[in-house]
Amino acid sequence: MKNHTHLNPELSGFKFDNSYIQLAPILYQKQHPTAVKNPSLVLLNHQLVKALGLNYQVLEKESINYLSGNAIYATSEPIAAAYAGHQFGGFSILGDGRAILLGEHITPEKKRFDIQLKGSGRTAYSRSGDGRAALGPMLREYIISEAMFALGIPTTRSLAVVSTGEMVFRDDAYPGAILTRVASSHIRVGTFQFAAAVHDDQILSALAGYTINRHFPELSGADNKYVRLLGKVIDLQASLVAKWMHVGFIHGVMNTDNMSICGETIDYGPCAFMNSYDPATVFSSIDTQGRYSFGNQAKIAHWNLCRFAETLLPLIHEDQKQAITAATEQVEQFPGIFLDYWLAGMRQKLGLFNQEASDLKLTEDLLMYMQKNNADYTNTFRALGKDAIEQMQIYQDPRFRNWLELWKARLSRQIQSPEQIMVLMDNSNPAIIPRNHLVEDALTAAVNHDDIQAVERLLAAIANPYNPAADHAEYMQAPPPKFDKHYKTFCGT
């Protein structure tokens, strides 16, 4: 089936620009989506439509054509991007094997966002893949990415999910779907790895310059701008991973091709949220060695950033030794930067407005008692300072009760009132996360029973994680006993 219609983007509000294709053609392939048989709209993100300056009514009508790939807006110049990556430590040449970038939308506020269709058919980088996506994984990305946005964590977002009317075949046959993903850009560490692998410094320099102009324009005229680019990306990633840790998020597949240069969470495959606190928690079916476990995420980010630094060496200095020295100085700062971000966030979770030298030990001791007592990460933090903590199993541990007294003494050394402390804690500790069992229940209803209502109810609940509605109490409950012990998530490719 071939795309046969070109729609006027002005009606829906899309204003496409296509600056990425000004780079060397080796970095992408022009590629139209493959049309599908019987598309229908499953979800359209009203809030994001408004934020992008689009027309909801028009887009809703056009969605079965445009957001399925059956039609192309006249000013769109679709491409599949090339990139490389270290996947579980092994280097591969990759690319958008099932995703097509339609173009860069310019909002009324002059902000630039990539609009991408995921699951839109084979590309030059599909290798043996079919280029398609199943409904379940696309709904998962929609749910988790919107939860991350509501939690205040930088993320790509989901504009829509459209079913294709076709089946995709993995371990079984599943309903097909296409996700419309919105990102500040899709430039990854892996994009730079691909450019470096070409061994053409002009291509690498052009990519770096483009990235600076698009995301870090303040560096354009700076001395040592490539060293400063590295420093910016290091800072963004340290902040991002710290925010993941604050809410118990596990990315699940932190390959270098899944690390965005602009510091957004990207590629929600085998991702999940931790319930009982354990830094060794892994929910990914393919992470058999725990490389991307909850507690390893900062270490892996550091490793990935070393790979990013390697790509920039030819640009940093013509003398390799001097380039390595400059890059190493930047990369070695990551652990300290991450710790500062992480501890600052943990202080907020504990209601601490100021800093004391013992705060790190106070935080680590709490996490130790949580792990020993299989305490729920989200609910324990939310219950601190409230009578609810006395009803939790962890309260039966006398060492934890002793910790509580130390924490209360720490709070008493602040000038802020108990009310101010509780406001800070409630604004830093979500009451609702997308609990794994509830996500699975919602996906099962949608995929197996063609019932999207459970997904819509879950989306409504996670939209206000810090100030939940009274009728959303069910979304605050920990999973049934032993649920997480055998819970696995899958990438869907």
C-alpha positions in Angstrom: 0.0 0.0 0.0 1.3 3.5 -0.9 0.6 6.8 0.7 -1.8 8.6 -1.6 -2.9 11.8 0.0 -1.1 15.0 0.9 -3.0 17.1 3.5 -2.7 20.8 4.3 -0.9 21.0 7.7 -2.2 24.5 8.3 -5.7 23.2 9.1 -4.6 21.1 12.0 -2.1 23.7 13.2 1.1 21.9 12.2 3.9 24.2 11.1 6.7 21.9 9.8 10.3 22.9 9.4 12.8 20.3 8.5 16.2 21.5 9.6 17.8 18.1 10.3 17.8 17.2 6.6 20.3 20.0 6.0 22.9 17.7 7.6 24.8 15.1 5.6 22.5 12.6 4.0 24.4 9.7 5.5 22.7 10.7 8.8 19.3 9.7 7.6 17.2 8.2 4.8 14.2 9.8 3.3 11.4 7.5 4.0 7.6 7.6 3.9 5.5 5.6 6.3 3.9 2.4 5.0 0.1 2.8 4.8 -2.1 0.5 6.9 -5.4 -1.2 6.1 -7.9 0.0 8.6 -6.7 2.7 11.0 -8.7 4.0 13.9 -7.9 6.5 16.7 -7.4 4.9 20.1 -6.0 7.9 22.1 -5.4 11.6 21.4 -3.6 13.7 24.0 -5.8 16.8 24.4 -3.4 18.5 26.8 -0.4 18.0 24.5 -2.5 19.0 21.4 -3.1 22.4 23.2 0.5 22.8 24.3 1.7 22.3 20.7 -0.8 24.9 19.4 -2.7 22.3 17.3 -6.5 22.2 16.5 -8.0 19.2 18.4 -11.1 18.9 16.3 -9.3 18.9 13.0 -6.5 16.6 14.2 -9.0 14.2 15.6 -10.7 13.9 12.2 -7.4 13.7 10.4 -5.8 11.3 12.8 -6.8 8.1 11.0 -5.0 9.3 7.9 -2.1 11.4 9.0 -1.2 9.8 12.4 -1.4 6.3 10.8 1.0 7.3 8.0 -1.7 6.8 5.3 -1.4 10.5 4.4 1.4 13.0 4.5 1.2 16.7 5.2 2.4 18.7 2.2 5.3 20.3 4.1 6.4 17.2 5.8 9.7 15.6 4.6 9.7 12.2 6.4 13.0 10.6 7.3 14.4 7.7 9.2 17.5 8.7 11.2 20.7 6.7 11.4 22.5 6.1 14.7 24.7 3.6 16.4 24.8 2.4 20.0 26.2 0.2 22.7 23.5 -2.3 23.4 24.2 -4.1 26.7 27.8 -3.1 26.1 28.2 -4.3 22.5 28.5 -1.7 19.7 26.2 -1.9 16.7 25.3 0.3 13.7 21.5 1.0 14.1 18.9 3.5 13.0 15.1 4.1 13.1 14.0 0.6 12.2 10.3 1.2 12.9 10.1 5.0 13.4 9.8 7.9 10.9 10.4 11.5 11.7 7.7 13.5 10.0 9.3 16.8 10.6 9.9 19.5 13.2 6.8 21.4 14.3 7.2 25.0 15.3 4.7 26.0 18.0 3.1 29.4 18.3 5.7 30.2 21.0 8.5 29.3 18.4 9.5 26.2 20.2 10.7 23.3 18.0 9.6 19.7 18.5 10.2 16.5 16.5 7.0 14.7 15.5 7.7 11.0 14.9 5.5 8.0 14.0 6.7 4.8 15.8 5.6 1.5 14.3 5.1 3.1 10.9 6.7 0.4 8.7 10.0 -0.8 7.4 12.9 1.6 6.8 16.4 1.3 5.5 17.5 0.4 9.1 14.9 -2.3 9.8 17.3 -5.2 9.1 15.1 -8.2 9.6 12.4 -6.4 11.5 8.9 -5.7 10.2 8.9 -2.0 11.2 5.7 -2.4 13.1 4.6 -2.1 16.7 2.0 -3.8 18.8 -0.8 -2.0 20.6 0.3 -3.0 24.1 3.8 -1.5 24.0 2.6 1.7 22.3 -0.1 2.2 25.0 2.6 1.5 27.6 4.8 4.2 26.2 1.8 6.6 26.2 1.0 5.8 29.8 4.5 5.9 31.2 5.7 9.0 29.3 2.6 10.9 30.4 3.2 9.8 34.0 6.8 11.0 33.8 5.6 14.4 32.5 3.1 14.7 35.3 5.9 13.8 37.8 8.0 16.7 36.5 10.6 14.6 34.8 12.0 15.6 31.4 10.5 13.2 28.8 9.4 12.7 25.3 5.6 12.7 25.1 2.9 10.8 23.4 0.5 12.7 21.1 -1.6 9.8 19.9 -2.1 6.1 19.5 -3.7 4.8 16.3 -4.6 1.1 15.7 -3.7 -0.2 12.3 -6.3 -2.8 11.7 -3.5 -5.3 11.1 -1.8 -7.9 13.3 1.9 -7.9 14.2 3.7 -11.1 15.0 6.1 -11.6 17.9 5.7 -14.6 20.2 2.1 -14.5 19.1 -0.2 -12.3 17.0 -1.1 -8.9 18.4 -3.1 -5.9 17.2 -0.9 -3.4 15.5 -0.6 0.3 16.4 1.3 3.5 15.7 2.4 5.9 18.4 3.0 9.6 17.6 5.9 10.7 19.7 6.9 14.3 20.5 10.5 15.2 21.4 12.7 18.2 21.7 14.8 16.2 19.3 15.8 12.6 18.6 19.5 13.3 18.7 21.1 10.6 20.8 24.5 9.7 22.1 24.2 7.0 19.4 23.7 9.6 16.8 27.2 11.0 17.6 28.6 7.5 17.7 27.3 6.9 14.2 28.8 10.2 13.0 32.1 9.3 14.6 32.1 5.9 13.0 31.9 7.5 9.6 35.4 8.9 10.2 34.5 12.2 8.6 35.2 15.1 11.0 33.2 17.5 8.9 30.1 15.4 9.4 30.8 15.1 13.1 31.4 18.9 13.4 28.2 19.7 11.5 26.2 17.4 13.8 27.8 19.0 16.9 27.2 22.5 15.6 23.6 21.7 14.8 23.0 20.2 18.3 24.5 23.3 19.9 22.4 25.7 17.8 19.3 23.7 18.4 19.6 22.9 22.1 22.4 25.0 23.6 22.6 28.2 21.5 24.4 30.0 24.4 27.5 27.9 23.5 27.6 28.9 19.9 30.3 31.6 20.3 32.0 30.1 23.3 35.6 29.1 23.6 36.0 25.3 23.9 32.4 24.9 22.9 32.7 21.2 22.4 34.0 20.7 25.9 31.2 22.8 27.2 28.7 20.8 25.1 30.0 17.7 26.9 29.6 19.4 30.2 26.0 20.4 29.4 25.0 16.9 28.5 26.7 15.5 31.6 24.8 17.9 33.8 21.4 17.1 32.1 21.9 13.4 32.4 23.0 13.6 36.0 19.8 15.6 36.8 17.6 13.3 34.7 18.8 10.0 36.3 18.5 11.5 39.8 14.9 12.4 39.1 14.3 8.8 37.9 15.7 7.6 41.2 13.5 9.9 43.3 10.3 8.3 42.0 11.6 4.7 41.6 11.6 4.6 37.8 13.7 1.9 36.0 14.4 2.7 32.4 15.3 -1.0 31.6 17.4 -0.5 28.5 19.9 2.3 28.9 21.8 1.6 25.7 23.6 4.6 24.3 21.1 4.9 21.5 18.4 5.4 24.2 20.2 8.4 25.8 18.9 11.8 24.5 21.4 14.6 24.1 18.9 17.1 25.3 18.2 15.2 28.6 14.8 13.8 28.0 13.7 10.3 28.9 13.3 8.4 25.6 12.4 5.0 24.4 10.0 3.5 26.9 10.4 -0.2 26.2 11.0 -2.6 29.1 10.5 0.2 31.7 8.6 0.0 35.0 8.4 1.6 38.5 9.8 -0.1 41.5 7.4 -0.9 44.4 9.3 -2.6 47.3 12.7 -0.8 47.6 15.6 -2.9 46.3 18.4 -1.3 44.2 18.9 -4.6 42.4 15.3 -4.5 41.0 15.1 -5.4 37.3 11.9 -5.8 35.3 13.3 -6.1 31.8 13.0 -9.6 30.3 16.3 -9.1 28.4 18.4 -7.7 31.2 19.4 -11.1 32.7 22.5 -9.8 34.3 21.0 -6.7 36.0 23.1 -4.3 33.9 20.3 -1.7 33.9 18.9 -2.4 37.4 17.5 0.5 39.4 20.7 1.0 41.4 23.0 0.8 38.4 21.4 3.6 36.4 23.8 6.3 37.5 26.8 4.1 36.8 25.4 3.2 33.3 24.7 6.9 32.6 28.4 7.6 33.5 29.6 4.8 31.2 27.4 6.1 28.3 28.7 9.6 28.8 32.2 8.3 28.4 31.2 6.9 25.0 29.8 10.4 24.1 33.0 12.0 25.2 35.0 9.7 22.9 33.0 10.9 19.9 33.9 14.5 20.6 37.6 14.0 20.9 38.5 15.1 17.3 36.5 18.3 17.8 37.9 19.1 21.3 41.5 19.3 20.3 43.7 18.2 17.3 46.1 16.7 19.8 44.5 13.5 21.0 46.2 13.6 24.4 45.0 17.1 25.1 41.5 16.2 23.9 41.4 13.1 26.2 42.6 15.2 29.2 39.9 17.8 28.6 37.2 15.3 28.1 38.3 13.2 31.1 38.1 16.2 33.3 34.5 16.7 32.4 33.4 13.1 32.6 35.0 12.6 36.0 32.7 15.2 37.4 29.6 13.1 36.7 29.5 11.1 40.0 29.7 14.3 42.1 27.2 16.1 40.0 24.8 13.2 40.2 25.2 12.9 44.0 24.4 16.5 44.4 21.3 16.3 42.3 20.2 13.0 44.0 20.8 14.2 47.5 19.1 17.6 46.9 16.0 15.7 45.7 16.1 13.3 48.6 16.3 16.2 51.0 13.1 17.5 49.5 11.5 14.1 49.9 12.4 14.2 53.6 11.2 17.7 54.1 14.7 19.2 54.5 15.1 22.9 53.5 18.7 23.3 54.5 21.8 21.1 54.4 23.7 19.2 57.2 26.7 16.9 56.8 24.7 13.9 58.2 22.0 14.1 55.5 23.5 11.5 53.3 23.8 9.0 56.1 20.2 9.8 57.2 18.9 9.1 53.7 21.0 6.0 53.2 19.9 4.6 56.5 16.2 5.0 55.6 16.8 3.2 52.3 18.5 0.4 54.1 15.6 -0.1 56.5 13.2 0.1 53.6 15.1 -2.7 51.8 15.3 -4.9 54.9 11.6 -4.6 55.5 10.5 -4.8 51.8 8.9 -1.4 52.3 7.0 0.2 49.4 9.2 3.0 48.1 6.4 5.4 47.1 4.1 4.8 50.0 6.7 5.0 52.7 7.9 8.4 51.6 4.4 9.6 51.2 3.5 8.4 54.7 6.4 9.9 56.5 5.2 12.6 58.9 1.7 11.3 58.9 -0.1 8.8 61.1 -0.2 6.4 58.2 3.4 5.5 58.8 2.4 3.7 62.0 0.2 1.3 60.0 3.0 0.1 57.8 5.1 -3.0 58.3 8.3 -1.0 58.4 7.1 0.7 61.6 7.4 -2.6 63.4 11.2 -2.4 63.0 12.6 -0.7 66.1 15.6 0.5 64.1 13.3 2.3 61.8 11.4 3.9 64.7 14.8 5.0 66.0 15.5 6.5 62.6 12.2 8.4 62.8 13.3 10.1 66.0 16.6 11.1 64.4 14.7 12.5 61.4 12.3 14.4 63.6 15.2 15.9 65.5 16.7 16.9 62.1 13.5 18.6 61.1 13.4 20.5 64.5 16.6 22.2 63.6 15.0 24.0 60.7 13.1 27.3 60.9 10.2 26.1 58.7 6.9 25.2 60.3 5.5 21.6 60.3 3.0 22.8 57.7 5.7 24.1 55.4 7.6 20.8 55.8 4.6 18.8 54.9 3.8 20.9 51.8 7.4 20.3 50.6 7.1 16.6 51.2 3.8 16.2 49.5 5.1 18.1 46.5 8.1 15.9 46.3 6.7 12.5 47.1 4.0 11.3 44.6 1.0 9.5 45.9 0.4 7.9 42.6 2.8 6.2 40.1 1.8 3.9 37.3 1.8 0.7 39.4 2.9 -2.3 37.3 -0.2 -4.4 38.1 -2.5 -1.6 37.2 -0.7 -0.9 33.9 -0.9 -4.6 33.0 -4.6 -4.7 33.8 -5.3 -1.7 31.7 -3.2 -3.0 28.8 -4.9 -6.4 29.0 -8.3 -4.8 28.8 -7.3 -2.7 25.8 -5.5 -5.4 23.8 -7.6 -8.5 24.6 -11.0 -7.0 25.1 -10.8 -3.8 23.0 -11.7 -1.8 26.1 -9.7 1.5 26.5 -11.6 2.7 29.5 -9.1 1.3 32.1 -6.3 3.0 30.2 -8.2 6.3 30.3 -8.9 6.0 34.0 -5.3 5.2 34.7 -4.2 8.3 32.7 -6.6 10.5 34.6 -5.2 9.2 37.9 -1.5 9.6 37.0 -2.1 13.2 35.7 -2.1 14.5 39.3 0.4 12.3 41.1 1.2 14.8 44.0 -2.4 15.9 44.6 -4.6 12.9 43.8 -8.4 13.0 43.6 -10.3 11.4 46.4 -11.7 8.7 44.1 -8.2 7.6 43.0 -7.3 5.7 46.2 -7.1 2.4 44.3 -4.1 3.7 42.3 -2.1 4.3 45.5 -2.1 0.7 46.5 1.0 -1.5 46.3 0.7 -4.6 44.1 -0.5 -7.9 45.3 2.1 -9.9 47.2 4.7 -11.6 45.0 3.4 -9.8 41.9 6.7 -8.1 41.2 8.7 -11.2 41.8 7.8 -12.7 38.4 6.9 -9.4 36.6 8.7 -8.9 33.3 8.4 -6.2 30.7 9.4 -6.5 27.0 10.7 -4.1 24.3 8.1 -5.1 21.8 10.4 -5.2 18.7 
